[in-house]
């Protein structure tokens, strides 16, 4: 990491966010809700015009629901019937296999939200519109230097040619798989690394005759994948990058992938080459600099886990940054970010690589059947269950083990090795369960920029409430107490990111129980 020398900063912020993709924009939205002064810089001059990530899963939509953004994102997305994948020999053939995306193609009882199929270039503008003016496009990070109490960043504005210095208390790097920040810090990675070169071709064509009656978020064929981009039209074709990509006739390649019987002349709009990466950073933190999203972990796209994992990263991190910056948490709370999120990243990496292998199995099995020379079967059995690549447990069942979670000595349910099954539980470390408090208000809707204490006996616990931490006390209806393992005076303490921090099944042992718990969880003793 280069040394900038001691110069007075041109500006000061609490948090400098590097990278203007969905993860960086979500972080900015979260920090603004916490009243944290943040600035986001993005080296590109505008948002990307490519669809890139396509699935906003149910957990991410819960986070966007908390931010008040879910309805707007859903309005620009495909309807639920597009939450399906279809396998075909060519796009104009019938399906030989199909599967629904659980939590996207229909609601699930475990959540008040539903995931959506939407293109990243539609999601990002929705996030940008929600974060005000604290975003600077065309501004690149050149150097970083840690100082006492902060980080000095040298930024270059590509429009004006000016260089400025910004002093931040913390830096959040969400600048992608080729993260400048990670490279400057010389943080290594583990995992397969670069796995394949792919190309996305965005094009216009009328493909409704093969797709309108059988909608899907993606059609996997032997000649690449076809994806509808927007509800109102537009398509993308994803395929391995050809050897002579610089001289490729992309319209001809897309037409050939569609097949001679299609008789379609696509109008190519944009072409993007990219690398399928698979790795996890060896560290998620270097002093006051923290990595999130693809800067911390990059996974193959099968199953739509990458972007969503990054959104969960900043949901975990931003309340901790806010607590430290506002003084009700100690700096040690930030150590729990890597402790909690790095194991999740490794599990996601294993699952995403397994998903890619499952996809290849489907195509390989079909090729074997076609090459056998016998009558072609109309169906191929999928090598996974109807839970969409066996990942619902990974989406909703993430469990944290750190100093920011107080265990209560109970025995948690056995986790699934593959993340297949989601087992609802009220054990500390798990996501708070969705249960209806009223007809249209979920337990998740009670959460926000505060700790939430859910109890059937709020009067007793209000006597322990303290102004030292942001805390709301919420009445838990009696019909929900048995599931949560609570007796009439028990309580659950839920963190701002929706994970259970502590549970008391009985009346608290002393009048200082809650104060001591919050002190331990946040790593600090704020002034009373």
C-alpha positions, -999 to 999 in steps of 0.1 A, spaced: 0 0 0 16 32 -11 23 62 12 7 94 1 26 117 23 11 141 48 -13 164 30 -44 181 42 -75 164 28 -98 182 4 -128 165 20 -136 143 50 -162 116 53 -170 88 77 -169 60 51 -155 61 16 -171 34 -6 -151 23 -36 -173 7 -63 -207 17 -76 -223 -17 -83 -252 -32 -63 -231 -39 -33 -216 -5 -30 -249 12 -37 -267 -9 -11 -240 -1 14 -245 36 8 -283 33 12 -277 14 45 -252 39 59 -274 69 49 -302 53 70 -278 52 99 -269 88 95 -233 80 85 -215 105 62 -205 84 33 -191 90 -2 -192 65 -31 -167 67 -60 -170 47 -92 -142 48 -118 -167 43 -147 -185 73 -160 -219 58 -156 -237 26 -145 -230 -5 -166 -254 -10 -195 -250 -48 -193 -275 -71 -175 -249 -91 -156 -264 -104 -124 -300 -115 -130 -315 -128 -97 -323 -109 -66 -330 -136 -41 -355 -136 -13 -330 -126 14 -319 -96 -6 -355 -86 -12 -360 -87 26 -331 -63 29 -346 -40 2 -379 -43 20 -363 -29 51 -349 0 30 -383 7 15 -370 -3 -20 -386 -37 -26 -418 -25 -43 -399 -3 -68 -375 -31 -77 -404 -56 -81 -422 -31 -103 -394 -31 -129 -388 -69 -127 -403 -99 -144 -434 -114 -130 -430 -146 -108 -436 -170 -137 -402 -160 -151 -386 -175 -119 -379 -207 -138 -350 -222 -158 -356 -243 -189 -333 -267 -207 -336 -271 -245 -315 -285 -273 -322 -252 -292 -344 -223 -282 -371 -234 -305 -373 -269 -292 -394 -280 -263 -381 -283 -228 -363 -315 -219 -360 -303 -183 -372 -274 -162 -370 -262 -126 -385 -234 -106 -363 -210 -86 -376 -214 -50 -385 -181 -34 -387 -164 -68 -413 -183 -88 -437 -182 -59 -437 -170 -23 -423 -192 4 -438 -194 39 -405 -185 55 -404 -149 42 -427 -120 37 -407 -111 5 -403 -128 -28 -372 -128 -50 -373 -114 -85 -357 -119 -119 -344 -85 -130 -313 -73 -148 -285 -56 -129 -288 -26 -152 -323 -22 -140 -316 -28 -103 -287 -3 -101 -307 27 -112 -333 19 -86 -306 18 -59 -289 49 -72 -322 69 -71 -324 61 -34 -290 73 -22 -291 110 -30 -261 128 -43 -232 112 -25 -220 93 -56 -192 105 -79 -189 87 -113 -157 88 -133 -136 90 -101 -109 64 -96 -90 55 -65 -53 58 -71 -37 52 -37 -46 46 -1 -26 53 31 -37 45 66 -31 72 92 -39 76 129 -77 75 131 -84 72 94 -74 65 58 -62 90 32 -73 83 -3 -60 98 -35 -88 101 -61 -86 111 -98 -115 126 -116 -114 115 -152 -137 142 -164 -118 172 -150 -84 156 -147 -81 168 -111 -67 148 -82 -82 151 -47 -75 137 -13 -103 124 8 -98 114 44 -122 87 56 -126 71 90 -131 38 72 -130 25 36 -154 -1 22 -140 -17 -10 -168 -30 -32 -148 -26 -64 -153 -60 -80 -133 -92 -86 -103 -72 -99 -104 -50 -68 -78 -22 -69 -81 -20 -31 -75 -57 -25 -45 -56 -49 -31 -25 -32 -33 -42 1 -17 -74 -13 -45 -96 1 -43 -130 -15 -72 -153 -25 -80 -190 -23 -100 -211 -46 -100 -222 -83 -94 -187 -96 -102 -179 -133 -124 -208 -146 -135 -197 -181 -138 -168 -205 -174 -159 -214 -191 -133 -236 -225 -116 -232 -242 -104 -264 -271 -81 -259 -294 -81 -289 -329 -74 -301 -350 -101 -318 -386 -114 -318 -383 -147 -300 -418 -147 -286 -431 -177 -307 -408 -200 -286 -409 -183 -253 -441 -163 -247 -461 -193 -236 -432 -208 -216 -415 -179 -198 -382 -184 -180 -354 -163 -165 -329 -183 -185 -331 -209 -213 -300 -232 -213 -293 -247 -247 -265 -267 -262 -254 -235 -280 -253 -211 -251 -278 -195 -227 -306 -171 -238 -319 -146 -212 -348 -122 -216 -335 -89 -202 -365 -67 -195 -403 -74 -193 -408 -50 -223 -382 -68 -245 -345 -74 -253 -323 -105 -250 -289 -116 -240 -269 -146 -252 -241 -160 -230 -215 -184 -244 -178 -192 -241 -157 -166 -257 -145 -177 -292 -108 -178 -299 -108 -149 -324 -132 -127 -305 -118 -95 -319 -130 -104 -354 -162 -123 -345 -194 -116 -363 -216 -116 -333 -249 -113 -351 -240 -144 -371 -229 -163 -340 -262 -155 -322 -281 -165 -353 -262 -198 -355 -268 -204 -318 -305 -200 -324 -303 -226 -351 -311 -226 -389 -348 -233 -383 -352 -202 -363 -348 -178 -393 -340 -149 -370 -317 -119 -377 -307 -105 -344 -297 -69 -340 -266 -68 -318 -265 -39 -294 -236 -45 -270 -209 -71 -264 -190 -77 -232 -163 -102 -224 -158 -114 -189 -141 -141 -168 -158 -167 -146 -139 -163 -113 -141 -184 -82 -121 -173 -51 -124 -160 -16 -101 -133 -2 -77 -145 25 -87 -115 46 -118 -93 45 -102 -65 66 -70 -46 67 -71 -21 96 -97 4 87 -102 -10 52 -129 -36 46 -137 -58 15 -172 -67 4 -189 -83 -25 -168 -95 -54 -138 -78 -39 -140 -103 -11 -154 -133 -29 -163 -141 -65 -182 -171 -76 -197 -186 -108 -231 -173 -117 -250 -206 -116 -277 -202 -89 -274 -164 -87 -254 -164 -54 -227 -139 -61 -244 -104 -60 -268 -116 -33 -239 -127 -10 -223 -93 -14 -256 -75 -5 -257 -97 27 -220 -87 34 -228 -50 37 -261 -57 56 -238 -74 81 -212 -47 81 -229 -13 79 -247 -15 113 -213 -23 128 -196 6 111 -225 29 123 -222 17 159 -184 24 160 -188 58 143 -217 68 165 -199 56 196 -222 29 209 -200 1 197 -163 -5 202 -138 -11 173 -136 -47 181 -172 -52 168 -157 -48 132 -136 -79 138 -168 -99 138 -174 -90 101 -147 -113 88 -154 -139 115 -191 -141 104 -189 -135 66 -158 -153 55 -172 -188 63 -203 -179 44 -182 -169 14 -165 -203 14 -198 -221 16 -212 -201 -12 -181 -208 -33 -185 -245 -28 -222 -243 -37 -217 -222 -68 -190 -244 -81 -213 -274 -74 -241 -256 -92 -220 -252 -123 -212 -289 -123 -249 -297 -120 -256 -276 -150 -230 -294 -170 -244 -327 -159 -278 -319 -174 -263 -310 -208 -239 -340 -207 -267 -364 -200 -287 -349 -229 -258 -352 -253 -253 -389 -243 -290 -396 -250 -288 -379 -284 -256 -397 -293 -270 -431 -284 -289 -431 -317 -321 -442 -301 -354 -424 -299 -347 -391 -281 -365 -389 -247 -386 -359 -241 -373 -355 -205 -340 -356 -187 -341 -361 -149 -325 -332 -132 -296 -340 -108 -310 -318 -80 -343 -313 -62 -370 -288 -68 -353 -264 -45 -333 -248 -73 -297 -260 -70 -303 -270 -33 -296 -236 -19 -326 -223 0 -309 -233 33 -279 -212 22 -301 -182 13 -321 -180 45 -303 -203 69 -270 -185 73 -257 -188 109 -232 -165 126 -207 -176 153 -188 -146 168 -185 -123 198 -215 -105 184 -237 -135 192 -244 -148 228 -251 -185 227 -276 -198 252 -263 -234 254 -291 -249 234 -285 -274 206 -291 -259 171 -305 -280 143 -280 -299 122 -270 -278 92 -273 -293 57 -239 -299 41 -252 -286 8 -274 -258 20 -304 -277 7 -328 -275 36 -339 -244 54 -348 -253 90 -364 -224 109 -350 -219 143 -347 -192 170 -312 -202 180 -288 -172 185 -268 -165 154 -296 -174 130 -318 -150 110 -349 -139 128 -379 -160 116 -407 -144 96 -439 -146 115 -469 -123 111 -473 -99 140 -505 -85 124 -523 -93 92 -497 -75 70 -467 -68 94 -439 -93 98 -415 -98 126 -389 -87 100 -408 -54 96 -402 -47 133 -364 -46 126 -345 -15 115 -317 8 125 -318 -5 160 -317 -36 182 -351 -52 185 -362 -69 217 -392 -92 210 -410 -104 241 -444 -114 253 -438 -92 284 -426 -57 272 -435 -40 304 -409 -59 324 -381 -55 298 -388 -18 294 -375 -13 329 -341 -25 316 -341 -4 285 -312 20 281 -306 50 259 -270 40 254 -279 18 224 -306 22 197 -332 -3 210 -369 -9 203 -391 -33 223 -417 -52 204 -445 -73 217 -443 -109 206 -478 -124 204 -484 -154 227 -490 -178 197 -453 -173 187 -436 -179 220 -435 -217 219 -417 -217 185 -391 -193 199 -386 -213 231 -398 -185 253 -418 -185 284 -441 -156 294 -412 -133 305 -386 -144 280 -372 -124 251 -352 -124 219 -326 -97 212 -323 -92 174 -294 -73 157 -301 -46 131 -291 -71 104 -319 -94 115 -298 -121 132 -306 -132 167 -280 -119 191 -293 -134 224 -322 -153 238 -336 -156 273 -362 -182 276 -371 -171 312 -373 -139 331 -339 -122 330 -317 -131 360 -310 -95 369 -319 -60 361 -286 -55 343 -290 -85 320 -299 -65 289 -272 -39 295 -245 -65 299 -257 -84 268 -255 -52 246 -221 -44 261 -208 -78 252 -223 -79 217 -212 -44 207 -178 -46 224 -183 -13 242 -198 3 273 -213 35 261 -219 62 287 -251 57 307 
